[in-house]
Amino acid sequence: MRINDNKSKIASFVMLHAILLMYSFCSVFSKLAAGAEFMSFQFILCYGLMMIVLAAYALLWQQVLKRMPLTTAFANKGVVIIWGMIWGALFFSEAITWYMVVGSVIIFTGIVLVVTDNE
């Protein structure tokens, strides 16, 4: 019985982080939309993709909350900042500074503390 509980918990965290990864693309789409001319095809496409991701995220977030406490799920949302930093570097050639790395380590440490505290 304990093994199934652990597998279920791991599956819930994998689902949560997959959803948060998907959600992190909102920042990419919104930045691309912001760089396009208002109401151009690129603007509408990027804005539309952002809205689709947000709608899917809202539905899937509710499924996550059925499987874990809100405090645990919300504490993990900090990983979106780390993904945003990675997407900024990959798609927009933004620099990753030491301050950002230190901040990411602090965020990740906080997530680990919250997740392991609930066990």
C-alpha positions in Angstrom: 0.0 0.0 0.0 2.8 2.4 0.8 4.5 1.9 -2.6 1.3 2.9 -4.4 1.0 6.0 -2.2 4.6 7.0 -3.1 3.9 6.3 -6.8 0.7 8.4 -6.7 2.6 11.2 -4.9 5.4 11.1 -7.5 2.9 11.1 -10.3 1.1 14.1 -8.8 4.4 16.0 -8.6 5.3 15.1 -12.2 1.9 16.3 -13.3 2.2 19.5 -11.3 5.6 20.3 -12.8 4.5 19.4 -16.3 1.6 21.9 -15.9 3.9 24.5 -14.5 6.3 24.0 -17.4 3.4 24.6 -19.8 2.3 27.6 -17.8 5.8 29.1 -18.0 5.4 29.5 -21.8 2.8 32.2 -21.1 5.7 34.6 -20.5 7.3 33.6 -23.8 4.0 34.1 -25.8 3.2 37.4 -24.0 6.7 38.8 -24.7 6.5 37.8 -28.3 3.0 39.4 -28.5 4.4 42.6 -26.9 7.1 42.8 -29.6 4.6 42.5 -32.4 2.5 45.3 -33.9 -0.9 45.5 -32.3 -3.5 43.3 -34.0 -1.0 41.9 -36.4 -1.1 38.2 -37.2 1.9 37.6 -34.9 0.2 39.5 -32.1 -3.0 37.6 -32.4 -1.3 34.3 -32.7 0.9 34.8 -29.7 -1.8 36.3 -27.6 -4.2 33.5 -28.6 -1.6 30.8 -27.7 -1.1 32.5 -24.4 -4.9 32.4 -23.7 -5.0 28.7 -24.7 -2.2 27.9 -22.4 -3.8 29.8 -19.5 -7.2 28.1 -20.1 -5.5 24.6 -20.1 -3.5 25.6 -17.0 -6.6 26.7 -15.1 -8.3 23.3 -15.8 -5.3 21.2 -15.1 -4.5 23.2 -11.9 -7.8 22.1 -10.5 -6.9 18.5 -11.1 -3.6 19.0 -9.3 -5.5 20.4 -6.3 -7.6 17.3 -6.1 -4.4 15.3 -5.6 -2.3 17.5 -3.2 -2.8 20.4 -0.7 -3.0 23.9 -2.1 0.0 25.0 0.1 2.2 22.3 -1.5 1.1 23.0 -5.0 1.4 26.7 -4.7 4.9 26.5 -3.1 6.0 24.7 -6.3 4.8 27.6 -8.5 8.2 29.3 -7.8 9.7 26.9 -10.4 8.0 29.0 -13.0 10.5 31.8 -12.3 13.3 29.4 -13.0 11.7 28.3 -16.3 11.1 31.9 -17.2 14.8 32.6 -16.7 15.7 29.7 -18.9 13.2 30.7 -21.7 14.5 34.3 -21.6 18.1 33.0 -22.2 17.1 30.5 -24.9 14.5 32.5 -26.9 15.5 36.2 -26.2 19.2 36.0 -25.5 18.8 37.5 -22.1 21.7 37.2 -19.7 21.5 35.0 -16.6 23.2 36.8 -13.8 24.7 35.4 -10.6 21.9 37.1 -8.7 19.4 35.1 -10.7 21.2 31.8 -10.1 21.3 32.5 -6.4 17.7 33.4 -6.4 16.9 30.2 -8.3 18.8 28.1 -5.7 16.8 29.8 -2.9 13.5 29.1 -4.7 14.5 25.5 -5.4 15.6 25.0 -1.7 12.3 26.4 -0.5 10.4 24.0 -2.8 12.3 21.1 -1.5 11.7 22.1 2.1 8.0 22.4 1.6 7.7 19.2 -0.4 9.7 17.1 2.1 8.0 18.7 5.1 4.6 17.3 3.9 5.8 13.7 3.8 
